[in-house]
Amino acid sequence: MSNIESKQQQVEATLRLAPVVPVVIIDDAKAAVPMARALVAGGIPAIEVTLRTPAALDAIRAIAAEVEGAVVGVGTVLTAKDLHAAQQAGARFAVSPGISPNLLAAADDSSLPLLPGVATASEAMSLLERGYRHLKFFPAVPAGGYKLLGAWASPLPQIRFCPTGGISLASAPEFLSLPNVLCVGGSWLTPANMLKAGDWAGIEALAREAKALR
C-alpha cells in the first residue's frame, strides 16, 4: 500500500466517526479540554481546531494529551510550517481550505493525513490524480451547495467529500443525503458565546443533535 493510500484510509476512518466534524475557533486554550470532553460525550469524537487564533496549537496539544476518545485535527493549514507544527502538537489529521504545490509537497513528506479543500471539479480531478479520494468541499454553500456537490457524484464517483462552510443543523441533512458525502464540517457545535461562558452542557446537547443527523 502506498503512503498516500494509507493516509487516505486514515482520513476516511476519521470522517466516518460521526456525521459532523466541528470546526472550532478557540481563543482560550483552557477551554479546549472541557469543550472536547463535551463533544465526545455527545457522540462527536473528531474535532477540527483551526489555526486562526494564537491558542490553537496549545488547544490541540491539550486535547491530544487529556481527552480520551477525541480525534483532534488541525484546520486552516496553509503551509508546510503549519503542517509540521500541528503534527508536533499531536494532531491526528489536517484540513486545508484549498491546495498549493508547496503544501501538497509537504503533505507527501509528512505522516499526518491531509484533507485538502476544493471548490471546483478541476481541483478535485487534480487531487484525484495524486491519490486523494477524500476531499473537503469549501466554501460549501457559497461555492454551489449540495446541488453542485450532488452533480459531481456521477462524473467523480471515486471521491468522497466533507462539505464545510455555511452549513447549519437545518441544512446538513441535504448534504448528508448525497452518496458522495461522508460527513459535514460545521462551526455551529461550538459557538463563541458558549465557549466564553463555559457552557459545556450546551455544547454536549448540540453534539447530540448533530450525532442524531445520521
C-alpha positions as CSV (number, residue, x, y, z in Angstrom):
1,M,0.0,0.0,0.0
2,S,1.3,3.5,-0.9
3,N,1.9,6.2,1.7
4,I,-0.9,8.3,0.3
5,E,-3.3,5.4,0.3
6,S,-2.5,4.6,3.9
7,K,-3.1,8.2,4.9
8,Q,-6.3,8.4,2.8
9,Q,-7.6,5.3,4.7
10,Q,-6.9,7.2,8.0
11,V,-8.8,10.2,6.7
12,E,-11.8,8.1,5.7
13,A,-11.9,6.4,9.1
14,T,-11.9,9.8,10.8
15,L,-14.7,11.2,8.6
16,R,-16.9,8.2,9.3
17,L,-16.8,8.6,13.0
18,A,-19.8,11.0,13.1
19,P,-22.0,12.9,10.7
20,V,-20.4,16.2,11.7
21,V,-16.8,17.4,12.3
22,P,-17.0,20.5,14.4
23,V,-14.8,23.4,13.1
24,V,-13.6,25.1,16.3
25,I,-12.2,28.7,16.6
26,I,-10.8,28.8,20.2
27,D,-9.5,31.9,21.9
28,D,-8.6,30.4,25.3
29,A,-6.7,27.1,25.4
30,K,-8.1,26.5,28.9
31,A,-11.5,25.9,27.3
32,A,-10.1,23.2,25.0
33,V,-10.3,20.1,27.3
34,P,-13.8,20.7,28.7
35,M,-15.1,21.6,25.2
36,A,-13.6,18.4,23.7
37,R,-15.0,16.3,26.5
38,A,-18.4,17.7,25.9
39,L,-18.2,17.0,22.2
40,V,-17.0,13.4,22.8
41,A,-19.8,12.8,25.4
42,G,-22.3,14.0,22.8
43,G,-21.0,11.5,20.3
44,I,-18.8,13.7,18.2
45,P,-15.1,12.5,18.5
46,A,-13.4,14.1,15.5
47,I,-12.7,17.7,16.3
48,E,-11.0,20.2,13.9
49,V,-9.3,23.1,15.8
50,T,-8.5,25.9,13.3
51,L,-5.2,27.8,13.2
52,R,-7.0,31.1,13.3
53,T,-6.0,32.1,16.9
54,P,-2.8,32.0,18.9
55,A,-4.4,29.5,21.3
56,A,-4.9,26.8,18.6
57,L,-1.8,24.8,19.0
58,D,-1.9,24.8,22.8
59,A,-5.6,23.7,22.5
60,I,-4.7,20.8,20.2
61,R,-1.8,19.7,22.5
62,A,-4.2,19.7,25.5
63,I,-6.9,17.7,23.8
64,A,-4.5,15.2,22.4
65,A,-3.0,14.6,25.8
66,E,-6.0,14.8,28.1
67,V,-9.3,13.9,26.3
68,E,-9.9,10.2,25.9
69,G,-11.8,9.3,22.8
70,A,-11.1,12.5,21.0
71,V,-9.5,12.5,17.5
72,V,-8.2,16.0,17.3
73,G,-7.2,17.6,14.0
74,V,-6.0,21.0,12.8
75,G,-7.7,23.2,10.3
76,T,-6.7,26.2,8.2
77,V,-3.4,24.6,7.4
78,L,-1.8,26.8,4.7
79,T,1.9,26.0,4.8
80,A,4.5,23.3,5.5
81,K,5.2,25.0,8.7
82,D,1.6,24.7,9.8
83,L,1.6,21.0,9.0
84,H,4.7,20.4,11.0
85,A,3.5,22.4,14.0
86,A,0.2,20.5,14.0
87,Q,1.9,17.2,13.9
88,Q,4.3,18.2,16.8
89,A,1.2,19.3,18.8
90,G,-0.4,15.9,18.5
91,A,-2.9,16.4,15.7
92,R,-4.2,13.2,14.1
93,F,-5.4,14.9,10.8
94,A,-5.0,18.2,9.0
95,V,-7.5,20.2,6.9
96,S,-6.7,22.9,4.4
97,P,-9.1,25.4,2.8
98,G,-7.5,24.9,-0.6
99,I,-4.4,23.5,-2.2
100,S,-0.9,24.7,-3.2
101,P,2.1,22.9,-4.7
102,N,4.2,23.6,-1.6
103,L,1.5,22.3,0.8
104,L,1.0,19.1,-1.2
105,A,4.7,18.5,-1.3
106,A,4.9,18.9,2.5
107,A,1.9,16.5,2.9
108,D,3.7,13.9,0.8
109,D,6.7,14.1,3.2
110,S,4.5,14.1,6.4
111,S,2.9,11.2,8.1
112,L,-0.1,13.5,9.1
113,P,-3.1,12.7,6.8
114,L,-4.4,15.8,4.9
115,L,-8.0,16.6,3.9
116,P,-7.4,19.2,1.2
117,G,-10.1,21.7,0.2
118,V,-11.6,22.1,-3.3
119,A,-14.2,24.3,-4.8
120,T,-14.2,23.1,-8.5
121,A,-14.2,19.8,-10.4
122,S,-10.8,20.6,-11.9
123,E,-9.3,20.9,-8.4
124,A,-10.9,17.6,-7.4
125,M,-9.6,15.9,-10.5
126,S,-6.1,17.2,-9.9
127,L,-6.1,15.8,-6.4
128,L,-7.6,12.5,-7.5
129,E,-4.6,12.2,-9.9
130,R,-2.3,12.4,-6.8
131,G,-4.3,9.7,-4.9
132,Y,-6.6,11.9,-2.8
133,R,-10.0,10.3,-2.7
134,H,-11.3,12.2,0.3
135,L,-11.7,16.0,0.0
136,K,-13.2,19.0,1.7
137,F,-15.7,20.9,-0.4
138,F,-15.2,24.6,0.7
139,P,-16.8,27.0,1.0
140,A,-19.7,24.6,0.5
141,V,-22.8,26.9,0.5
142,P,-21.2,29.9,-1.4
143,A,-19.5,27.6,-3.9
144,G,-22.7,25.9,-5.1
145,G,-24.1,24.0,-2.1
146,Y,-25.5,20.5,-2.1
147,K,-26.8,20.7,-5.7
148,L,-23.3,21.3,-7.1
149,L,-21.8,18.6,-4.9
150,G,-24.6,16.2,-6.0
151,A,-23.8,16.9,-9.6
152,W,-20.2,15.7,-9.1
153,A,-21.3,12.3,-7.8
154,S,-21.8,10.7,-11.2
155,P,-18.7,12.0,-13.1
156,L,-16.4,11.8,-10.0
157,P,-17.6,8.6,-8.3
158,Q,-14.3,7.8,-6.7
159,I,-14.3,10.9,-4.5
160,R,-16.0,11.3,-1.1
161,F,-16.4,14.8,0.4
162,C,-16.7,16.6,3.7
163,P,-18.5,19.8,2.7
164,T,-17.8,22.8,5.0
165,G,-18.7,26.4,5.0
166,G,-22.1,27.9,5.7
167,I,-23.7,24.6,6.8
168,S,-26.1,24.5,9.7
169,L,-28.0,21.9,11.6
170,A,-31.0,22.7,9.4
171,S,-29.1,22.4,6.1
172,A,-26.8,19.5,7.0
173,P,-29.3,16.7,6.1
174,E,-29.4,17.9,2.4
175,F,-25.6,17.3,2.2
176,L,-25.6,14.1,4.2
177,S,-28.2,12.6,1.9
178,L,-25.8,12.7,-1.0
179,P,-24.0,9.5,-2.0
180,N,-20.6,11.2,-2.2
181,V,-20.7,12.9,1.3
182,L,-19.3,11.1,4.4
183,C,-19.9,13.9,6.8
184,V,-20.1,17.7,7.0
185,G,-18.0,20.3,8.8
186,G,-19.7,22.9,10.9
187,S,-19.0,25.7,13.4
188,W,-22.4,25.6,15.0
189,L,-21.5,23.0,17.6
190,T,-19.0,25.3,19.4
191,P,-20.5,28.8,19.2
192,A,-18.3,31.6,20.6
193,N,-20.8,32.6,23.3
194,M,-20.9,29.0,24.7
195,L,-17.1,28.7,24.7
196,K,-16.8,32.0,26.5
197,A,-19.5,31.1,29.1
198,G,-18.1,27.6,29.6
199,D,-21.5,26.1,28.7
200,W,-20.2,22.6,28.3
201,A,-23.7,21.1,28.8
202,G,-25.0,23.2,26.0
203,I,-22.2,22.1,23.7
204,E,-22.8,18.5,24.6
205,A,-26.5,19.0,23.7
206,L,-25.5,20.5,20.3
207,A,-23.2,17.5,19.7
208,R,-26.1,15.0,20.5
209,E,-28.3,16.8,18.0
210,A,-25.5,16.6,15.4
211,K,-24.9,12.9,16.1
212,A,-28.6,12.2,15.5
213,L,-28.4,13.6,11.9
214,R,-27.4,10.1,10.8
